[in-house]
Amino acid sequence: MKTTNYAIIAVLAAASLAGGAALAKGMGHGSMGPRLDAAMFSEIDTDKNGEITMEEMKAHRAARFEAADANKDGKLSVEEMAARMRENADDHAERMVARLDTDGDGMLGPDEMRRPGGHGRHGDKKGEGHEKRADRFFDRADADGSGGLSLAEVEAMQDRMAKRMGKRHHGDND
């Protein structure tokens, strides 16, 4: 049953990441854009004075849009958006591997994926946080208590997660 838990969580997480990648790069309506790290800050700070102006931010966003607009028609098609999302997903995966790869082989094994605090917010010092969260997630999704998840239960959980993420994305609280 635990294998099933992790498989379902992995599928749901992958779907969430794929959709979230575009939003995280400022492609979605109402998005605040990517988390600003030193490299991104330096990229936006074109005059290198150590401050980002509104003009620099607008220019950066326009340049990102232009880069995504492959046919230069001033609009993003489904294909252009999908290409951008794939690029963002690739970038996210590279950063995730770099952050979690403890043995330096350039890949993530099951233990590295479950590393305590591996995603920056969860997990206790003994590494039990991930499994406890997975069990809680599964129990909440298993509405009829059967010990398994029906398609309807998975869809209901995805709907609840989407509503929660939508509220968080727009700055509302649960």
N, C-alpha and C positions, 0 to 999 in steps of 0.2 A: 504494500500500500504506500510506503514512503516513496518508492520509485515513481509511482503514479503521481504523488504529490509534487515531486520535483519536476516531472515532465510537464505537468499542467502549468505550474508556476513559470517554467522556462518559456513555454509557448505564450502565455499571457504577457510575460515581461518583454519578450521579443516584439510582440505586436505593439506594446506600449512604447518601446524604444524607437521602433520604426516611425511611428506617428509623431513621437515627441522630438525626433531629430530635426525635422523641418521647423517645428516651433522654436526649438532651442536656438536655431540659427537666425531667428527673426523673420521667418517666412510666413508665419501665421498671423491672423488678425488678433490684435491685442497683445502680441508677444512682447516681452521686455527684451528679447534677444539673448545671445549667449552669455554664459557666465564670463565675466571679464577677467582674464588672467594677464600676466605681464606681456606675453607675446601679442595678444589681441590688443591690449592697451597701446603697445608700441606701434602696431599696425595702424591704429586709428589716429594716434598722435602724429600726424604727418609733419608738423613743424618741429617736432622733438623738443618741445619746451616743458615737457613733464605734465601738461594739462591737456584735457580733451575739451574742445569747444563744441557747441551745438552744430556749427558748420562742419567740423571734422566728422562728427557722428552722422550727419545727414549725407555727407559725401561718401562715407564708408558704406552706408546702407545702399546708396545709389549704385556704387561700384559693385556691390554684391548682387544686386538685382541685375545689372548689366551682364555680369559674368554668368548668371543663370539663364539669361535670355539668349539662348544659342542662335536663334534665327534673327535676332535684333529687330523684332517687330514691336518692341515696347510692351509686350505682354508675356506672361508665362503660361505655356500650354501644359497639359497633363504630363506630356513626355518630358518637358523641361523641369517641371516640379519633381517628377519621379527621379530624374537624373540627379537633381540637387539633393533629394532625400537620400539616394544611394551614396552619394559623396559624403554627406553628413553622417550617415550610418557607418561608413568606412572609417571616417575620422574618429567617431565615438568608439568604435571597436578597437582601433589602434591605441587610443588613450587608455581604455579599460585594460587591455592586455599589458601595456606598459606599467600601469598602476598595480595590477594584481599578480603579475607573473613573478612569483617568489623564487623559482628555480632557474630563471633566466633562459628558458628554452624558446621563448617567443610564442608560447601557447599557454592556454589555461586548462589545468586539470580540474577534476571535481573538488578537490580540497582547496585549490586556489579560488574557485568560484564561491566557496562557502566560507572564505576567510573572515574571521570576526571583524566587523567594521569595514569590510572590503568595499562597500558602496558609500562609505563615509558617514553613515548615520546609525546603523544598527549593529547588533551583535554584542555579546558579552565577552569577557576576557577568556572564557573557557570554550568559546566557539559554539555555544548552544543556542545563541540568538536566532540564527537562520532556521534551524530545524523547528524551534518553537513557533516562529512566525509562520513557517510553512504549514505546520499542523493547525494553527489557528485559522489560517486562510482556508485550508481545506474544510475544516469543520464548519466555518461560516458558509462556504459555498454549498456544502452538502445539506441543503435545506430539509430534505426528508429523512436525514440520519441513516441512510442506507449503507454508508461506508464507501460509496462510489458517487461519481458525478455524472449526471445525465447532461445531454446537450442543453436542455432548458436551464439547468442549474448553472452551467458554465456561462451561458448567454446572460442570465440574470446577474451573475457576479461581474461580468464584463460591463454590463449596463451600469451597475452601481459604481464600479471603478471609474468609468468614463464620466459619470456625473460628478464624482468627487474630484477628479482631475480637472474637469471643466470649471468647477467652483474655485479650485486653487489657482488655476491658470489665470482667471480673471480677478484674482485678489480677494475673493469671498472666502469666508470661513465656513466650515461644515456646520 
